[in-house]
Amino acid sequence: MWVEKLLGAFSSVGVMEAAVREMEPLLARKASEATELAARLRDEQRAADHVRNALLADEAAAKTKAEEVKQIAEEAKADLALAMPAMEAAQEALKALNKSDINELKAFQKPPQLVRFVMEPVCILLGAKPDWDSTKKLLADVNFIRNLQDYDKDHIPDATLKKLKTYLTHKDFNPDTVVRVSKVCRSMVLWVQAIDMYAKVFRVVEPKIIKHKEAAAVLKSVMADLRGKQKQVEAIEAQLAAMIEELRVVEAERDRLQADVQLAAARLARAGSLTQALADEQARWAASVQEASVQLQCATGDVLVAAGCVAYFGAFPAHYRSELQHKWVQHCTQLRIPASAHFELVSVAAGAGAARKWQAQGLPRDSTSAQNAALVCRAARYPLAIDPQQQANRWIKNMERENGLQVAKPTDPALLRLLESCVRLGWPLLLEDLGEQLDTALSPVLLKQTFMQAGRLLIHLGDSDIEYDPSFRLYMTTKIANPHYLPEVCIQVTLVNFTVTQSGLEDQLLADVVRLERPELEKQRTELMQRIEADRASLLDIEDRILRLLEASTGNILDDEELIETLNESKETSEIISARLHDTEATERDIAAARERYRGAAARGALLYFAIAQLADLDPMYQFSLAYFSQVFNRVVETTPAQASVEARVASLVHGATLATQRGVARALFARHRLALALLLAAAVALHSATLPQHHWRFLLLPPPPVTALPKKPEVETMTEQMWLCAQYLHSNEPAFAGLADDCLKRIPVTLGSFSADIHVDKSDTRSANVNWDQRLSPFEKLMLLKSLMEEKLVYAITQYVVLSLGPEFVETPSVQLPAL
């Protein structure tokens, strides 16, 4: 899917370029329209601003006028307020009068002088003659009180007010005096006094009232004009708003086109950047996709075979594993189950980079050890490693050190408490030095007898239920080289045979030799391996990050600027790491070439160890640990005198390691087995150099296989059936022994070093052999001849064979003096 996204991004470049060419003229036109409309809008805006400024000035003037009118009104109101209390008192007095009070006053035929005097100013104000007849007429009016209350006090003539002055200044014209005569007259006095006072105040206030009305009229006119201008401004602003909206639409279209052009240009730039960054990866990724597709098609068979390997490989040596794997793949092919023709367990079960990581953690570099590590990491049952050389032990400790690995032995008294802590906290636990019996307390853990309770995953250990952390991991190792575990133990664990292989031991010894000979070289190699592993892991992380970003992106990946930047950064980092990795790998090759010059010494050490390991077939007591052998080997490297060249140094180390191994091991052997040790060493060297065929070595150690159509044995008493079978087998199957069937009864002289013998089975036959066997046969073939026809001399001949192959010192009795030890 992500490859399709990349291809789509690459193929869209031409389309985007055409789209940009089409959009550019339209964008220019829209930009011109927006510019023209903006200029018109600026002109209209200036005109509107002029009108608006004039309106603001008029509004300010109207506001000033309104303040002036308000001030005049307030002043007039304040002046009138001085007369209002008296007026209000008079009005209240009038309200207190009723019809009976008026009738009472009206009933006077000859009223008192004071009543007449009081009513006269009332008549004057009401426009009547100041006499009693007029008074009675006024009193007879039913609206008399109403007329007084509604009297037009704002327009009293000055002559009327002047007439009132005579009355108002009279000493008896006051309410308190009049009330003794008539209650009605008291109200009349109050009313006249209030009217007079109001009239006087009004004469002062009236100009202000007039001025207020005039100002109010002016203000009304101003406001009417102002409203007209406001409507004009509103119309202009509406027009401006319409133009602004039109401009917004045009600018939005222009911006949209510009954004489209910019987006297309950005996509083009990003496409170019992406192409530059990832074009060189495209072919490789396409090939990777093709390879992954093939792997996916073969996944069913590969996983099936891998499951079989994990389930059954553990206890088998390498050649059995290879045979089983080959047969399983063949069965998958016959059953039409797709499976890889070149199946690799480590790649399928653990991934491509797993082996390098394990080797950086101390795992031997041979393929069998990598398979063992895959079994340990992928098996459903906890692993039990057969580990006589402690290689698995060291690797597990390095691998799990950062995870808080706990180490214990079955004999530790606090083992159960430690096990509970590890299970509960998820710590890995290594049980080392196991015997052939497992503590039954481990069974719940080995069988993973977990259960859920109250939402927690628990396991029963000892007398209690403890919480089980799924990250808990149990490892077990035993030093027993060939343990015999009961079936009930085997079904609880995954047995893994970590017995060292010759190639793996060779690499370990090479590292020891280089570490002692060229410590700076081995240190540099170790650092380079760590750096290469870290760089490869970084490259994988970068590739995974790129793929995750491509997979997570939606839509057009060219729109994801962050993705493009991340891809560029990742590519730059990848190029830097790749260049550094290339330089580092070149340096590693140089270091490997320098180390390889010491390979001969390491190879000799590995074959020596496997040679002495065969001594256990002579006596189970002959067990020599890898730690002991490494100590002997390293001491030889440390004590052997320096040489002028690396080649001479390696030759000296080869001889010294062989001799030191023979002497050190020979001291631990019975005297009768020391020659066997020397022969094992000599044969191992010859087998490794391919000067000794494997079937020759087997012939010397084992009885000969049957011969088809075996001729009848001659009637010679000294010729045994075994001798006849050996002679016929060699004659029929070994070209070098052709003719031996005819010469086996004749005299055959043989010389091997200082050893010489005449093989003469039939003493009565004095003829010499037809073939000069002493010249034709190699030293080891002479041993084969002696085994066939003169076995009693074989031990002496073997001694001379060792002398010729390795040197006389290899058959000497080793010193047992304390200084030599």
N, C-alpha and C positions, 0 to 999 in steps of 0.2 A: 504493500500500500504506500509506504513512504518513498519507494523508488518511483512509483507512478506520480506521486506529488512532485518529485524532483524533475521527472521528465516533462510533466505538465508545465512546470515553471520555466524550464528551458525552452519548450516549444511555443510558449505564449509571447516570446519577445517580439517576433515579427508582427503579431496581431496588435500588440500594444503600441509599437512604433506607428503603424497605420492609423490607429485611433488618435494618437497625439497629433499627427498631421491633419486629420479631419477637424479636430477640436480647436486648433490654434486660430484659424480665420474667424470662427464663430465667437471665440473668446475675445478677439480684437474688436469685433463689431459690438459685442455687449459692453466691452470696456468703454468704447466711444460713446455709446448711448448713455451709459452711466455718467460719463464726464459732462456731456451736454446737459443732461437733466440736472446734474448737480450745479452747473453754472446758472441755469434758470432758477433753480431753487434758491441759490444765493441772492439773486436779484430780487426775487419775490420776498425773500426773508428780510432784505434791507428795507423794502417798501413797508412791509408789515411792521418792522421795528420802528420806522418813522411814525406810522399811525399809532402804534402802541405807545410810543413815547409821548405823542400829543395827548392821547387819551389819559396817560398817567398824569400829565400836567393838569388837564381839565379835572381829573378826579381829585387832585390835590387842591385845586381852587374850590371845587364844590365842597370838599371837606372843610376848607377854611370858612366858606360861606355858611355852611351848616353850623359850625362852631359859633360863628357870630350870631346867627339867628337864635341859637340855643341860649347864648349868653344874654341877649336882649330879653328873651322870654323869661329867663330866670330872674333878671333884675325887676321886670314888671311884676312878676309873680311875687317877688319878695316885698315890693312896695305895697301891693294890694293886700298882702298878708297882714299889714299893720292895721288895716281897717276891718279886716274880716272878723276878728273876735267880737267887736261891737255889733257888727252886722248880724253875726250869728246869734248873739244874745237877743237882739231885737226880733229876729225871726223866731227864736224860741218863745219869746214873750207873746208874739202874735199867735203862735200855735197854741199857747195856753188859753187864749180867749175862746169863748164859745158863744153860741147864739143868745143865751140868756144874758151874758155880759153885755152884748151889744144892745139887746132890748132894754136892759136896765138903763143904759146911757141914753138911749133913744126916748125913753119915757119922760125924761126931764122936759117940763114945759118952760120952766125958768131955771136953767142950769146955773150952778155956781159959776162965779166969775173965773175961777181957775180952770174949770172944765172948758168954758168957752175959750179961754186963753190957750189951752193946750190943743184944742181941736182946730184952731185957726191955722197954724202952720201945716196941719194935715190937709186942710182944704187947699191951701196954697200949692202944696206939692201935687195934689190930685187935680189941680186946675180949676178949683171952685172958688167962689167968693168966701172970704174969711168971715162968715157969720153963721149963726146957729141954724138958720133955715137950710143953708147949703150943707151944714153938718148933718142935719137930720136926713136930708136927701141921700147923702153918702152912706149914712148908717142904715138907711132903708134898703140899700142895695145888698142883695143876698151874697154878692161876691165881694163884699167890702174887704174882708180879711184876705181873700185871694188876690184882690187888686193891690193891696199893700205888699203882699209877699212877692208878687210878680212885677213890682214897680220897676220901671226902666231907670235905674239909678246911674247908668252910664251917660245919659243925655239930658241932664237937668240944666236948664238955662241958667246963665249967671244971674239974671234978674231975680229968678226964683230963689236962688241961694242967698242973694242979697237981702231979700225980704225976710228970709228965715233968721237972719243974723239978729234982728230985734228980739226975737223970741228966745233964741238960743242963749243970748247973753243975759236974759232976765234971771234974777236970782231964784224965782219960784219955779223956773222951768227945769226941774230935775225930778227924777223918779221918786226919790224918797219923800219929797214934799207933796207931790201929786197923788201918791198912793193913798194918802190919808183921805183924799176926796173921792178918787175913783180908781179902781183897779185897771179899768180899760184905759184910762188916761195915762196911767203909768206906762203901759205897753206902747201908747202912742208917743210918749216922750222918748222912750228908748228907740223907737223906730225912727223918729225925726232926727235925733242925735246921730244915729248910725248912718242914716242917709246923708246927712251933712258931712260927717267925717269921711265917708266913702267918696262923696263927690269931690271933696277937697283932695283926697289922695289920688283919685282918678284923674283930676286935672293935671297932676304931676306925672302920672304914669301914662296918660293917654298918648303923648308923643312917642313914648317907647313902644306902645302897642302898635301905633301906626307904623313906626319904623320896623317893627317885627314883621308886620304883615307885608310891608314892601319887600323886606329881605327874604321873607318866605316865598313871595311870588317870584323874586329873582332866582332863588334857589330851585324852585320848581321848574323854571325855564331851563336853568343850567342842567338839572338832572335829566330833563327830557332830551336835551341836546346830548348829554353824556350817554344816555341809553342808546341813542342813535349811533353814536360813535362806537359804543360797545358792540352793537350788532354788526357794524362794519368790520371791526376787528375780528369778531367771531367768524364772519364770512371769510375774511382773509386767512384766518388760522385754519378754517376747514379746508380751504383751497390748498394751503401749505401742507396740511395733513395728508390730503389726497396726493399731492406731489411727493411728499416724503414716502408714502406707501408705495407709490409707483417707483420711486428711486430704490426703495428697499427690495422690491421685487426684481428690478433690473440688477441691482448689486448682488442679490442672492443668486440670481442666474449666473451673473459673472463669476461670483465666488465659487459656485458649484462647478462651473466649467474650469475655473482656475484650479480648484481642488482636484478635479478629475485629471487635468493635465499634470499637476504636481504629483498626484498619486501614480499616474502612468509613468511619469519620469522617475519617481522614486522606485517604482516596481522595476523599471528598466535598470536603474542603478543597482538595485538589490539583486536583480536577476544576474547582472554582470558580476556583482560581488559573489553571489552564490555560485555562479558558474565557475568563477576563478577559484573559489574556495573548495568546491566539491566536485568539479568536473573530473579531476584525476581519481576521485573516489568512486565515480559512477560505474566505471567498468568493473572495478573490484567488487563493489557492492552488488552489481548485477550478477557477477560470478558467484558471490557469496549467497545470494538469494537462490541461484540455481543449485548450488551445493546444498543449501539448507532444504530446498524442495526435495532433493534426492534423499537427504537424511530423514526428512519427514516421511517420505514414502517407505523407508526402511525402518522406521521407528518401531513398528510392531515387533518385527523379528529381532531387532537389536535389543530392545528392552526385554524381550523374552529370553534371549541368550544371556544378557547381563544378569537377569534375575537368577538364571541357573548358575552362572558363575559365582554370584554372591552367596547362593545357597550351598554350593557343593565344592568350590575351588579350594577353600581355606586350607585343608590339611594336605593337599596334593602338591608334589613338586612341579617344577616348570614344564617338563616334557609331558606329564599326564595332563596338565591344564591345557597345553597347546593341542593335544590330541582330542580332548573332550570338546574344546571350543570348535575345532575344525568339524567334528562330527555333528555337533548341534547346528552349525550353520548349514551343513549339507542337508540335514533333516528339514530345516526350514525351507530350503530351496525345493526339496522334493515335495513338501506339503504346500508349496506355492505361498508360503509366508514370506513377504519381502524382507530381506535382511542384507546387511552390508557384506560384500564378498571379503573385504579386509576389515573384519570386526576388531575394534580396539576397546577392551573393557574399561580402561581408565578414561578414555574420551567420552564413552557413553555414560558411565556411572558417575564421573566426577567433573568432567569438563576438560577443555583443552589445556588450561593453564594450571591445573591442580598438581600435576607431577612436579613442575618447576617449583611451586610453592612448598610442596612436601620436601623436596630435595634441599631447598634453602633452610628447612627446619631440621636437617640432619638425616633425612632418609637416604639410604644408598641409591645410586643412580641407575641401577639395573631395572629392567622391565618387571621382573618378578616382585621386587620390593614395591614398585609403583602399584602393581595389582594388589598386593597385600594391603597397602594403604587404602586403596579404593574399597576393599572388603571391610576394613576396619571402620571406615567412615560411612558406608552405605548399608551395612548389614542391619537387619531389623533386630536381631539378637545381639546382646553385648559381646564384644570380641574377647577371646582368650588366645593370646599369642604364644606360640611355641617359639621361645626366644633364647636359645642357649648362648648366643653371642651378645645379648642385651641391646640389639639394634633397635627393636621396636620400643623398648623401654626408654631409650634416649630420645627417640623421635617423638613419642607421645608426650614426654615431659616438655620438650621444646614447643610442640604444637599447642599444648593446653596451658602453658605457663601463664599467659596473659589472662586466662579465664579462671585463675585461682585454683589450679590443680592441687588436689590433696593426694598424698602418697602414703600407703600403709602396707603392712604385711599381714598374712592370715593369723600370725601369732600375736599380733598387737592386742593387749587386753582391752583397749578402748576402741576397738574396731567398730563395734555396733553403734556406739555413740557418734563416731565420726561418720559412719554410713548414714545415720539418721540426719545429721547436719547437712551432709552433701545432698541427700534426696530432697530435704526441705528447702535448701537455699539454692539449689541448682548448680552446685559446684561439681566439676568432673573429679572422679576418684580413680586412682590407679592402684590396683592390688597387685603387688609384685611378689615374686618367689613363691608362686602357688605350687602345691604338691599335686598328687593325682586324686585327691579327695577335696571336695568343696564343702564349706560349712553350709549346713542346711538353712542357717539364718539368711543366707543370700538368696534362697529360692524365690521368695516373693518379688525381689528386685529383678532377678534374672528372668522370671516369667512375666514381669510387669503386671502383677496382679493388683491393678488400681481399680478404684470404684468412686462413684460420685456420692457425696453426702452433703446436704445443705448447700448445694452449689459449689462445693470444693472437691478437688481431685485428691483422694487419699490413698494410702497404701498401708497395709498392716505389717509392721516390723516389730519383732520381739513381742512385747505385751501391749503395745499401743498402736493407735492409728495416727499417722503423721501425714502432713500435707506433702503432695508429690509435685515437684517442679518439673514440667516437661523438658526443660533444658538440661536436666541431670544426665550425665553420661558416665558409664562404668567401663573401665579398661582393666584387663587381667593379663598378666604375663607369667610364664614359667620358664625356669632355666633348664628344665629336663629336656634332653635332646629328643628322646623318643618316648613320650609319656603314653600311658594306657588309661584312657578315661572311659568310664562306664557309659553305656548308651544313654542313661538318664541325665548324665552330665552333658553329653554331646548335643542333646536336643534342647538344652537350655542356653547354650552359648554358640557363638560362631568361632570355630577353631580356625586359626590362621597360622600357617607355617612360615615363621620369619627366619628360619635357619639361613645363614648367610650363603649367598651364591658366590661362585668364584669371581665373576665379573664385578659384583658388588664389593667383595673384599679387595679386589685389585684396585678399585678406585679409592677405597679407604686407605690402603697402604701407600698409594701414590700421593695422597694428600699428606700422609705422615712423612714420607720421604722429602717432599718439596718443602713441607713446613720446617723440617730440620735442616735441609740443605740450603734452601732459598726462602727463609721466613718472610721476607718482604714480598716475594712473588705469591706465596700462598695467601698472605693477608690481602694483597691487591686483588687476587682472584676471588676471595670471599666477598670483599667489598663490591667488586664488579658484579658478582652473581646477585647480591642483594639489590644493587642499583638496577640491573637488568630486569629483575623480577618486579621491582617497584615501577620502573618505566613501562613495562608491559602491562602491569595492572592499571597504570594511569591511562595508557592508550585504550585499553578495554573500557575503562570508565568513561573516557571521552566519547568513544564510539557509541556506548550505551546511552550516554546523555544526548548525543545528536539524534539517535533513533527515537528516544523518548520524546524529544521536542518535536520531531517530525510527525510522530504518531499522534501526539496530543494536539497539534495545531489543527484548527478548523478553517474551512474556506481556503482562500488563496494564501499560500505560505509567504508570498512576496509582500503581503500586507503586514506581516508580523515582524516589525522592526527588531524587537527584542530577540526573536528567533534568529534572524539573519546575523545580528551582532554576536549572539551566542555561538552560532555556527562559525563565524569568522574567528572569534576568540578561540573556540575549540580547535579549529583547523590550525591556527597559528601555534597554539600549544602543542597540538599533535605533531606539527612539522618540527618544532624544537625538540620534542621528545624523540621523534623518529630519527632526527639527525644525531642526537646524543646517543640514542640506542644503537645506531649504525656504528658510530665511533667506538662505543663501549664494546659492541660485539666484535669489532675489528681488534680492539685491544685484548678482548678475551681470547680471540683466536691466536694472537701472538703469545699470550700467556699460556694457552693450551699447548701451543707448539713447544714452548720452553719447558713446560711440565712434561710433555710427552717424551722428552729425552730421558726422563727417569722412569719411563714405563717399564723397562726391562727389569729393574729392581723390584717394582711393585708386582709385576706378573710372577716373578720367581717367588716372592713372598706368598702370594695367593696359592700357587700350586704346592708350595711346601706345607702350608696349613692343611690343605685338603689331603695331602699325602699322609701326614701324621694322624689325621682324623681316622684313616683306615685302620690304624693300630687297634681300635676298639674291637675290630673283628677277630683279632688275635686274643685279646683279653679285655673284658668290659672295664677292667680297672684302668686301662690306658685312655684316660680322658684329659685332653689338654685344651684349656679355655682359650678363646680368642684374645682375652686380655693378657694371658701369659705369653702367647705367641707374639702379640703386638709389642710387649715389653722386650722380648728377645730381639725382635726385628729392629725396633727403634734403638736399642743399645748398640746393635751392629752399625747402624747409620751414624750414631754419635761417636763411636770409637774407631771406626775404620779410618786410616790415614788418608789425607787428601791426595788427589791425583792431578796431573797436569791438564787433563781434559775431562769433559763430562762422560765421554764414552768409557775412558779408563776408570773413572770413578764408579760408573754403573757396573762395569765388569767386576770391580773390586767388591762392590756391595753385594752382587749376585753370589760370588764365591763365599764372602763372609757370612751372608745370611744363611746359605745352605749349610756351611760348616757349623755355625752356631746352633742352628736348629738340630742338626744331627747330634752334636755333643750334648746339648741341653736335654733333648728327649732321651738319648741313649742312657743317660744316667738314671732315668726313671724306669728303664726296662730291665727285664730279666736278661741275662747274658745270652740265652738262646734266641732271643728276639731281636738282638741288636743288628745282626746281619739282615734280617727282614726289613728293618727300618732303612738301612743303607740301600737295599734293593728298591724299596718303595720310592726313595728319593731319586735314585738314578732313573728308574722307570718313569717317574713323573716328569723329570726333565726331558727324557727322550720322547715321551708322548706329547709334551707341549711343543717340542721342536719338530714334531711330525717325522722324526727319524725312526720311531718305533710304532708300527701299526697297532691299533687297538686289539685286533684279533690275535696278533702274536702274543701280546701281554695276557690275553685271556687263555691262550693255549698253555702258557707256562703255569698259570695259576690253577686251571681247571682240567678235568679229564677231557680228552678229545671227544668231539661229537661222533655219532655213528657214521660209518662209511657204507655207502650202498654197494652192493656186489663185492663184498670183502673176499679177496682170494683166500684160499685155504692156507693156514699157517704151515710153514715147513716143519718137518719132524725133527726139530732141533730142541734139545732139552733146555738150553739156556735162553731160547726165544719165548718169552711169555706172551700171552694173549694181548696184554696191555702194550707191550713193546711192538708187536705186530700191527695192532690197531693204529698206534701213533705213527709208525713208519708209513703205512698205507695212506693215512689221512694226509700227512705232509706230502707224500708223493703225488696225491690226487689233487690237492687244493692249493699248494704253495709252489709257484714256479721255481723258486730257488732250490726246492728239494726234489725237483724232477729227477728220476733215476734212483732215488733212495730205496725204492722197493727192490731193486736189483742188487744194491750195494749194502743193504742193511746187515747181511751176514758176513760180509767181508771186513777186512782190516781197514779202519778209518782213523788215521792220526788227526788229532785236534790239538791246537795250541791257542791258549787265551792268556795273554800276559805271561806270567811266570808259571802258569798252569799248563800242563800238557798231559795228554792221555791217548792211549790207543783203544779205540772202540772196536772190540772184536767179539761179536756175539757167538759166532761158531768157530771155536778154536781149531776145529779140524779143517776148516777152509783157510788155506794159507795165501790165497790170492789177495792182492791189494784191490781197493775200490777202483771202479772205472773213472770216477770223478774225484778231482782234488778238492774235497769238501772243505779243507782248512782254508783254501784260498777263496772258494766261492762264497762261503757263508759269512755273514756279518757276526760281530761278537754276540749279539742277542740270539741270532739264529743258531749259533753254536750251543747256546744254553738250551734252546728248543731241541737240538739234536741230542744233547746229553740227557735231557729229561726223557726222551723217547727210548734211548738205547743204553744209557749208562747213568741212571738216576742217582746211584750212590756217590758219584763224583760231582753232582750238581752244586753242592754247597761250596766246594772249593772253586768251582768255575764262577759261581756268583760273586765270590770274593774278588776274583780278578776282574770280573766285569765292572764291579763298582770302582775298583782302582782305575781301570781304563776310562770309565765314564766321568768319575768325579775326582779321583785322586786317592793316593794311599792313606791320607789322613782320615778318610771316611770309614776305614775298616779298623782303625786303631782303637784300642780301649780308651774311653775318655777318662781324663784325670778326675779323681774324686778328692784331691787335696783341697783344703779350705781356701787357700789363696786363689786357686783356679775357679772355685765355685763363687 
